[in-house]
Amino acid sequence: MKDTFLRSAPLCSPREFDGRQRAVIEHVSPEAYGGCHPAKAVEGGRVQVEADIFVDGADMLRAEVCFRPAGTADWECSPMEPKDNDRWGGSFNVGRPGPYEYTVQAWVDHFSTWRRGLVKKIEALQDVALDLEIGALLVDAAAGRAGAADAKKLNASAAAIRAKGRAKGKGVDAALDAALAILMERNPDRSAVSVYDRVLPLTVEQEKAGFSTWYEFFPRSWGSVPGKHGTFRDCMERLPFIAGMGFDVVYLPPIHPIGTTKRKGKNNALKAEPGEPGSCWAIGSPEGGHKSVHPELGTIEDFTAFVAAAGAEGIAVALDIAFQCSPDHPWVQEHPDWFRWRPDGTVQFAENPPKRYEDILPIDFETADWQNLWIELKSIFLFWIGKGVKIFRVDNPHTKAFGFWEWAIASIRAEHPDTVFLAEAFTRPKLMARLGKIGYSQSYSYFTWRNTKHELQEYMKELTTPPLSQFMRANFWPNTPDILHEELQTGGRPKFIIRMVLAATLSSNYGMYGPAYELCEHLPPAPGKEEYLDSEKYEIREWDLDRPGNIRAEITRINRIRRENAALQQTPSISFLTIEDSPGHENDWLMGYVKQSDDGGNIILTVVNLDHQRRRSGWMRFPLEQFGLSHDHAFRVEDLFSGMQYEWRGEWNYVELDPSIMPAHVFRVSFG
């Protein structure tokens, strides 16, 4: 495929106007920035669409949402139904990953308007003979639009309306027949249809873009011989262990050769001691760069065998793509103009003053040779896609040109629409949002730094409210190799369970860095540091996976709960509940929230004690009216952690959680 450097966006231009088109369509949702960026969905999913639709006067309307795979000729349409205040809603199902488009259309429903008026006139005891003839003419017109089978039935209905009208002065039974209403709905008069003034783009991605459970580990620490560098073959032996905990994505930090110039040592020491492996983010050596594997991990063939073995366990492999180099990367000699050079003739290393990262060189995206740079960077993704990888965690994408990402992701997806991109972007909100707009499937988030009840609820409101919810999916990580929050340093085993349950139930996409997390690793290098002591970023670690106090059983259970309950497989449908420790006084430590599956058949209620030290209790209000039930309705909740079942009646019910036993309930709610 020839590389072209174009960005595409729908044209938001006015259309030709027909004065008969009386229906007005406004404020369509989802619509990301006027349709200049695509909304997002996952394969096999259902896309909910809303719009303000109204007409002058009091005529009744019909409306549809129409959709198609981009580049195809024919539209499919699904009906929309009125909600409150001229708001209409509808939905459609999407199939395979790829680009789609959709729009909304509406028209005056003259038959339903006529029928409504007929009923009112009959109730007022008015003469409706002429009205019945008007209705018969509308049915005649529908017969002219219909296929043979429907036309025959419609002609019969028109004749019945007229015959009964002559005999009795009214043809009410025939006119108000339910079967006729269905026939008329199936054969509408769209001659004056109004179509929304733009066609909106939609990106449909593979299922794991919307629901995924990630496990990050360093392959070099998983060797079969203690203290020896691990290999891909060693890691294959550990895949059943990871699958057994319920993870469906394994994410590997960079697997490439590591430079030796200015190599970092243990605990980020400026100088490595002999035999220390260095940071795997210092990519590149004479042994190769971004398309090579570290020789101590094995060969490319070993890697593809690892990918195949993971697939056999139901696990997808995600690779870390870090567009940066060690001073030993082949690019430094082959493409020196891809880097910045200082007046003294030395290459510019990475800096975040006063911090200096002399083992890493940033790429210069303002190079005059930017086109060849872009092509080479894109080819790295294509290379690993060719080895069976379809999920990429991209390191610090907000420090690379946005234009590059927009072009690269679009051109990669043109060939491989099932590719997933996770942005590791702990940065300013507008930058994170921009990455979502231009194609990233998921984004790291501020979850790690949202710890109080108020912080968590406000952050979830932000993530699940348009416009952000239309194009950015957050992936919640309670820890990473770079981040060990103070809450985990001091909160003990209960806090690790609390943060894991929150991540797994608030977001449909979540992950953890292991085995540090399940082993409750909590020591920082110094007070006030959000990092790990003896970080795996700089050394090979030996892990006792059965260390006492681990939370592997709890992780396994929550991941099974996620797989078995569709309500937890999406993020937006979340409602937070009131919990009071006394009348009118909100409990700041107990947080409750409910999620419901798209079909309404699965309801999950989660209650978490955010206090890792003390038993907390309160009265929680469950919004029965939200589910169409009376305020005193009886219902059952089953704790999916303990298996205990409770019969509750009415909106207010007592909850109590002791963090030393279990700091959370995950209830499945049944109304039957």
N, C-alpha and C positions, 0 to 999 in steps of 0.2 A: 504494500500500500504506500502510495506516495505521501510524504509528509507535507502538510500545508499548515500554515500558522494562522488559523482563523478562529475567532470566537463567534459562536452563534447565539442569538437571542431572538425570541419571537418579536415580530413587529407589532407594536401597539398602535395601530392606525385606525381612523374611523372608516366605517363601511358606508356603502351607498344606502340611502334611506328610502323606505317605502312608507308612505303616510298611513297605509292600512295596518301597519305593524304597531299595535297599540300597547302591547305588553312591554313593561320596563324591567330590565334585569341589571341589578347592581350588587356590589359587595360579595362577589363569589369567593367562597373559601373551600379548599385551600387555593390561594393565589399568592405566590411568593413575589413580592415587589412588582406588581403589575404584570406578572407572567414573564418577567425577564429572567427568572431563575425557576428551575423545575421544583415542584413539590415531590415528595418521596413516598413510595409504597414498597411492599415486599411481594414476591411472587406468591400467587394463590391468595393474596389478601383482598380485603374489601376497602375501597376508597370511599369515604363519606364526603359528600359535597353539599354545601349550603349556599343559598343566594337569597337576596331580597328581590321578590318578584311581585309586581302589582300592576294595576291598570287603572286608567281613568274610569270614574263611575263605579258601578257595582257588579259588573259582569264577572262571571266565574272564569277561572283560568285552568289550563293544563300546563304542565312543565315537565321537561325531561333533562337528564344529564346524558350527554352523548360522548362517546370515547372510541378510540381506536389505537392500535400500534402505529407509531409515527411512520410515515412513508407508505401507508396503505390507503386504499381509496374509500372503503366502506366504513360508515359509522355504525356502531351499536348504541342503542338508547335505552335508558332505564327511567321509569317514572319517578317524579319527585312529588312529595306530599307537603301540604301546608303545615306549618308549625305555628308559632305565635307571631303576631305583629308583622304580617306579610313576609315572614321568613319561611323559606321552603327548604326541604332536605331530601336527598336521595343518595344512592350509592351504586357502585358497580364493582365487579370482580375483575382482577387483572391476572394475566397468565405468566408467561415466562419473563425473565429479566430482559430489560431493554427500554428504549424510550417510547413513551405513550403520549397521547394528547387528549384533551377533553374540553368540552364547552357546555353551555346551558342554553336551552331554547324554551320558549313559552308562547302560548297563543290563547286567544279568547275561546272558551268552550261554549259555543252558542247553544248546543243541545242541553247541556246541564243548566245553563242560565235560563233557557226556556222552560225546562222541566221544573226548576225551583219556582218560577213565576206561576206556572200552571197550578202547582199545589196550593200556593197562597190564594189564588183566585177561587179554587174549589172550596177552600176553607171559608172564604168570604161569601160563598153561595153566588158567585158571579157566573154569567154565561160564558162558557169557554169553547163554543163551537168553532169560532174563528181561530182561536189559539190552537185547537187540535189540528186544523189544516196547516197552520204554520209549522207545527211539529212534524206533520207528515211530510211536508216539503223538505225539512231538514233530514229526515230519514231517507227520502228519495235521493238527496244529494250524496249521502253516505253510501247508498247502494251503488251509485255510479263510481265511487272510489274503490269499492271493495272487490275482493276476489269472488269467483263464481259462487262458492258455497255461502259466504256471508251475504252476498248480494241477494240471493234467493230468500234468505231469512229476513233481510231488511225490507225487501219489497212486500213480503207477506205482512210484516209489522205495519208498514205504511198503509196497506190496504185495510188491515184490521182497525187501525185508528180511524180511517175515513168511514168504513162501514158502520162501526158502532156509533160514530158521531152522527150519521144520518138517521140511524134507528132510534137513538136515545138522546140525541143532542149533546152527547159527550162520548169520548172514547178513552175514558180515564184508565181503565184496566190495561188496555194495550199500550197506552202511552207511558204508563208507569211500571211496566213489566221489567223485572230485574234483568232478564235475559236481553232485552233490547238495550238497556244501559251498557251492558258488557259489549254488545256488538258495536254500539256507537263509540265506545272508548277505544275499541280495537281499530276503528276506521275513522280517525279524527280528520277534521278540516284544518290542514296546516297551511292554507293558502296565504294567510297573513301572519305567519310565524315570525316572532322576534328571536334573533340569535344574539347571544352575548358578543360584545364587540371585539373579543379576542379569543384565540384558541390557546389554551393553557398547557404548558409542558409538564410531564410527569415522568420521573425516573423510577422504574421498577427494578428492584435489586433482589438478589438471592435471599433466601430466608434468614441466613445468619446476619444480614444487615440489620434486621429488626429484632431478632431473638438469638442471643448467643451467651455462652458461659466460658470465659477465658481462663487459662492457666498458663502463667509465664514461668519458665525455669531456664537456668543456664546449663546447657548440655555438658559443658566441661566439668561441672561438679557432680555429674551422675555416672562417673566411671565405675566399672565393676571391681576395680582394685582401689582400695582407699588411698587417697592422695595422688592418684594417677589421673591425668587428663581424660575426661570422658569422651566417647565417640558416639556417632549416630547409631551404631550397632548396639552400644550399651543402652542408649536411650530407648531403643525399640523394646527392650526388656521391661521398661518402666511404663510403657503406654497402657497396659491393662490396669495398673495402679491409678493412673490419671483418669482413665475411662470409668473405673469403679467409683470414683468420687463424683462422677456426673458431669465432667467438663466435656465440651464438644469442640473447643478450639485450644490448641497448644500454640503459644506464642514464643518464638525463639529470639532472643537478642541477636545482634549481628553475628553471623557464622563465618565471617571472612578472615583472611590473614590479617594479623595485627602487626602494626609497625613497631620498630625498636627505637627509633629516634625519639628522645624525650619521653620514653615509656614511663607511665605512672606505676608506682609500687603500691604495696598493701596500704589500705586506708587512705588512698589518694596521695601517697608520698610522692614528692616531686621526682624522685629517682627510684627506679626499680632495682631490686636486688637480683643477682643471678638466679634464673629459674622462675622468676615471677612472670605471670602470663600477660600482664597489662590489661588495659581496658579494651573490651571488644568493640567499643565505638571509635577507636583509633584505627580506622579501616585502611588496609593496604600495606603491602610489603613487596619485595621482589618476587614473592610467590604468587602475587596476583592482587586483584582489587575486588570490586563489587560483584563480579561474576565468578568468583572463585570461593572455595571453602577452605577454612583453616586446615592445614594438613593433619593436625592432631585430632581433628574431628572425623576425618575420613576423606572419602572421595565424593565427587558429584553422584556417582552411582550409589554410594552408601546413603546419601541424602535422599535420593528418589526412592530408595527402598524404605527409608524411614517414613516418607510421605505416604507410601502405599500401605505400610503397616498401620499408620495412624488412621487412614481411611477405613481399614478393616475393623478398627475399633469404634468407628463412628465419629472420628475426630478429624477436623480440618487443621492444617498447619498454617500458621500465620508467621510471616517473616518480618523482621525489623528492617526497614529501608532508611538508612541514615546517609543523606547526601553531604558527606564531609570526608576528609581524608587524613591519614597520617602523613607526615613528611616523606614517608617511604613509598607512598602510593605511586603506581606507574604513571598516573595522570600528571604528576608534578613534572616529570621529565618529558612526557609526550605532549602535554597541553599546558605549558606554563602560563599561557594567557588566560586560563580558567581560574587563576588565583591572583590575589593582589600581592604586589611586591613593594617593599619599603625602599626609601631612598638609599639605604645602605646596601641594597642588593639582596636582602634576605626576604623570605616569603612571610606574609602576614599570618600569624597563627590566631586561633580563636581567643577572644577576650570578652569579658564582661566586667570592666574595671570596678574594683581593683583586681578581680580574679583573672588569671592567665591560664590558658589551656594549650601549652606548647606542644602537646602530642597530637593536636587536631588542627587541621587547616580548613577554614570555611571556603566555599566555592563563591566565586565572584559572578553574580547573575547580571552584572552590567558589562561583562566582557563583550568586546566587539565580535567575538566568535559565538555569540549566544545561540544561534540556530543549531550549530553542531553540538553545543553543550546540551541543549534541550533534547535533541535526537538521541544522544548517548544516554542521558538520564532516563528517558522513556524506555530505551532498549533494556535497561536493567530490569524493570518490571516485566517486560516481555520475556526476557531470558528465564526468570524464575516461574513465570506462568507456564512456560514450556516444560518446566520440571514438576508441574503439578500443583503449584501454589496459586491460590485465588484470593487470599486474604493478606493484606499488608498493613502493618502498623508503621506509620511514617513518623520519624523522629523530627520534632521541631519544625513542622511544615510552615509555621508562621514566620520563620526566619529565611524563607526562600520566596522567590517572586510569585505573587498570586497568579499572574498571567501564565506562568509556566504550569501551575497546577490545573488551571482551568483547561488549558490546551491538552496537557498530558492525560488527565483523567478522561476527558471526552474522547480522545483518539484511542486510548486503551479500551474503553468500554465499547467503542464502535466495533472492535474485533472480539472482545471478551466481556459481554454485558454482565456476567455473573461475578465480576471482580469487586471485592469489598476493600475500602480504604478507611482505616482508623487514624485520625489525627491526634498525635501526642502533642497537644497544644495547650499548655498551662499558661495562658496569656490573657490579654485584655478581651472583654466580651465581644467587641466589634470584630476583632481579628478571628476569633473562634467562629462567630457567625458567618463571616465571609468564606471561610473554608467549607462550611456546610453548604452555602449557596452555590459554590463552584464545583461541587461534586463529591466531597468527602461523605462517606456513608455514616460514620460515627465520629464522636469526638471525646477525648478525655474531658474531665469536668472539674468543677470546684467542689464536688462531693466531699473530698478529703478534708476540706476546710469548713464544711457546714456541719456543725455538731449539736447545736441547741435545737430545741423543738421549733422555735421561730425561724431560725436560719434554714432548717431543712424544709419547712413548709413553704417559705417564701421562694426558695430556690426551685422547688418542684413546680410551684405556680408559674415561675418564669419559663421553665423548660417545656411546660405543657400548654402554654398560651401562644396563639399566633402573634407575630409572624414566626417566632423562633421554632415553634413546634412543627412548622411546615417543612423545614429543611434541615434541622439539626437534631441528631439523635445522640443523647449523652450515654457514655459508657462509664459506669461507676466502678472505681477501683479504691478499696480501702487502704491499699499500700502499693508501692512500686519499688524497684531497686533504689530509686533516688529519694523516695519519700516515706518516712516513718513518722507519722504525726505524733505529737505529744500525747494525744488521747490514748494511743496504743502503747506508748512508752510507759505510761503510769496506770493504765486501767486494768491490767491483768487479763486473764482468760475471759471474764465476762465481757470486757470491752471488745475483744476480738470477735466474740459471737454477736454482740450488738451491731457492730459496724458491718459484719458480713450479712446479717439478716436485713439490715437497712438497704445495703447495696443490691441484694438479690431480689427484694420485693418492691423497692421503689422504682427500679429501672429494669427493663427487659433485657438490657445488655449490661453485664457486669463481669469483672475479672479480679484476679489476685495474683500476686507474685509469691510463688511457693518454692520450696516448702517452708519458706520463712513464715508465711501467714498461718498455715495450719499448725505449725509448731509454736506459734505465739512468740516469735523472735521479737525482742522489744528494746534491746540496748542500743543507744546512740553512741557515737564516738566521743561526745562531750555534751554537757547540759546545754539546752537551747538549740541543739542541732537536730534537724528533721531528716537524719540520715541513719544508716545502719553501721554499727561497729563491725569491723571485719567484712565490709561489703563485698558481695560476689562480683561487683563490677571490676574489682582489682585483684581477686585471688580465687583459687579453687577452694570450695568449702566441702566438708564432709558432713552429711546430714544423717541423724538418727531419726528415721521417719516414724518410729514408734515411741518417740520420746514421751514420757508421762506428761499429762496436761494438754496434749494436742487436741484439736477440735475437728479432726477428720470426720468423725461420725456426724457432727452437726452440719458440716459442709456437705457431706454426702446426702443428708436428709433434705436440706434446703434445695439442693439441685434437683433431687427427685420431685419434690413438691412443685418446683418450677416446670418440670417436664410434664407433669400430670395435670396441671391447672392452667387453662388457656388465659385466665384473667391476668396471670403474671407474665404472659408472653407479649405484652404490649405495655407502653408507659403512659399514654395520655389519659386513660379513663381512671383517674384517681380522685378520690374525695377524702378530705381529712375530717375527722370526727371530733366533736367536743368531748373532753374528759375533764370532770371537775372533782377536786378533792373535798369541796364543800359547795353548797348551792351558790352559784354565781361566781365561783372562784376557779379559774382554769388551772389544771394540774400541769406544771411546766416540765414534768419528767416523763409522764406517760404520753406516748403519741400513737394514735390510732388512725388507720386509713383503710379504705375499701376500694377494691378494683373489681371490675366486671368484664367478662368476655364480650366480644362483639355481638354474639347471638343471645346474650343475657343468661345463658344457662350455667355459667360458672361464676361464683362470687367468692372472693377471698378477702377476709378481714384480718389485718395484721395489727398487733398491738406490741409496742416495744417500750421497755423501761430504759430510758437513756442514762439512768443513774447506775453505774456499775458497782456501787458500794451498798446501796440500801434497798430494802423492799419498799415498793411503792404501790399504792392502791387508789382507786377512784371510781366514779360513776361515769360510764360512757354512754353517749346518746347515739344509737344506731338509727339512721334516717329511713325509717320504714316507708314514709311517704314517697321517697325516691324510687321505691320499687312497687308503688301502687297499693300499699297495704295500710291498714288502719293502725293508729298509734298504739293499740293494745294487742296487736297480732302476736301469736306465739310462733317461735321458730327455733331451729336447732343449729348449734355451732359445734364443729368437730375440730379439736386442736390437732393439726397434722404433724406436730412434733411428738406429742405424748400419746395421741390416740384417744384422749379423753373427750367425751361428748357432754354438752350442756344444753338444757332446755331453758330458753330465755323467753320472757314475755314482755311486750311493750318496748318502748324506745330506750329506756334507761336501764342499764345492767352493770353489775359490779365486776371490776377486773382488778387483779392483784398479781404482781410479778416480783419474784425474789431472784436477783441476778446471780446469787450463788447456786441456784438450782437451774433456772432457765430464764433469761431476761426477755423472752419474747413469746407471744402466741402467734401462730399462723392458723387462723380458723377458716374452714370451708363452711359457708352459710347455706342452709337449706330451709325453704319456706313451706315445703310440703307437709 
